Amino acid sequence: MNKTVYDYEVLEFSGQKKSLRDFEGKVLLIVNTASRCFFNKQFKSLENLYKRYREQGLEILAFPSNDFRNQEPLTGRTLETYCRVNRQISFPVFKRIHVKGEFTDPLYRYLTDIKENGKVGTVPFWNFHKYLVNKKGEVVDHFYSMTSPMSKKVHNRIEQLLYDKG
């Protein structure tokens, strides 16, 4: 049996483990974020995307990372407060992780290894790299940091998956 994102657990800010199986049957957009990154303006776009499609079954999962020029110095409650209060994010944000290198989180090893996921083999080049996962938990696409969450390309691909058009 092939692995899916549902085979992984992640850590919430509280330190509690959260199974990604809790998101089974949803379309997922998984994003590595950083508070001090130029692309942090995408937080607002991600929230707008989430508000637009969450009732149809989209979940956005954010994973802060300090892997790119130390652009995520925040941790714990300070990071949670930044996301919830300063950026007014309502989608799930998890504990800071590594998304590349020797200490890459197991979920990101899966997302970035074409041998594991069968579709995508791209390691994030920067913050706000986005991975798209279908309702079966399979990685089906990715978008580089410079691709806005509000772009037609992202919306079209999400709608395809939400409405089973492909």
N, C-alpha and C positions, 0 to 999 in steps of 0.2 A: 504494500500500500504506500502510495506517495505521500510525502509530508505536505501539510498546508500550514497557513499561519495559525490555524486553530491548535496546532501541536505545541504552541509556545505560551509561556507565561511572562508577564512583565510586572514591574513594580510600580505601584501607585506612590504618590508623595508620602503617604502614611507608612510606607514600607510593606504594606500588604501585597501579596501576590494576586494578580488578576489574570485569569485565563482568557486568552483571545477567543476561546470557544464561546465565551459570553456574547461575542459579536457574530456568531454563526448566522448565515442567511442574509447578512448585510453586505453592501459594497463598502470597502474600506479605502480611504486615502491616508496613507501612512507618511508622515512628514518629519524630517529632522529639523529642529528649530534652534534659534539662538537669539537672545534678547538684544545683543549689541551688533547684530548683523545688518548690513545695508538692506537686505531683503526682509527685515522684520516688519516692514509695511504690509507684507503678505498675511500677517495675523488677521488684519481686518478683512481681507479678501477671503481667507479661509473661513472665518466666522460667517461671512455673507453666504458663501457656498454651502456651509453647514445648515444655516437657517433655511436656505432655498430647498435643499434636498433631504434633510433628515427625516421628514415625515414619509418620504418615499423609500427610505432604507439606507441612506448614506451615513456612515460614521467617519469622522476624521480623528485620527489618533496621532498626537504630537509627541515626539521624543526629543527633548532638549539634548544638545550635545555641545561639548566644548572642544571638539576635534579640529576646528578650523580657526586658527589664529586666536584662540582663547576668547571667542566671541560669546561664550556662555559661561561667565564667571559665577552666576547665581546657582544656588542649590537649595534643596529642602523647601521650607516654608517661604523663604524670600523669593524663590523662583515661582512657587505656586501663587503667591500674592501678585507678583509681576504679571503672570498669565491671566489670572482671574480678575484682578482689580485694574491694573494699568492697561491691559490689552482687552479686557472684557470678553474673554474666551469662555464659551460654554461647552465646547467639545472636550473630550478627555485628553489630558496632558499627563504624562508619566514622568517618573524620576529620570534625571539626567543619565545618559548612557554614552558609550562609544559606538559610533556608526562605521568606523573604519579602523584598520590597524590591528595590532596583535590582540587587543582586548575588546574587539568588536562584540557587541551583544549578540547572543545566539539568534534572536529574531532578525537582526540585520545581516548576520552571516547567511541566513536563509534567503532574505530578500535580494541579496546581491550576488548569489552564486547560482549561475544557470544550471549547474549540475544538480543542484538541490531543488530549484523551483521550476526548471524546465522552460522558462520564458525570458527572464531578465537576468543579465549578468553585469549590471552596472553599479559600481560602488559610488556613493555620493561624492561629487567633486567639491561640493560646498553645502552650506546650510540651505534649508528649504527645498531639498530634493524630495520629490513626491513619488511614492509607489502606489499603484492602483491594484486592488485585490477584488476579485469577483465574489459572488455570493457563496461559492464553493470553497473559498479560502485560498484560491490560486492567484499568484502574482501574474497579472496580465499586461501591465504596461508601467512606464515610469515617465516622469517629466522632470527636466532639469530645473535648477533654481530659478533661472530667469523666466520660466514659463509661469505666467500669472495663474493663480487658481480661478480667476474669472475669465480666462481665455476660452474662446470658442472650442478649441481642441480639447481642453479639459472637460468642459460641460458636455460636449458631444459624446466623449468616451464614457463619462459617468452615466449619462442618460441611456446609452447602449446597454450598459450593464444593469442598470436599475430596471429597465423595461424589457430585458432579455432580447435585445435586438442583435446580439452578437457577443 
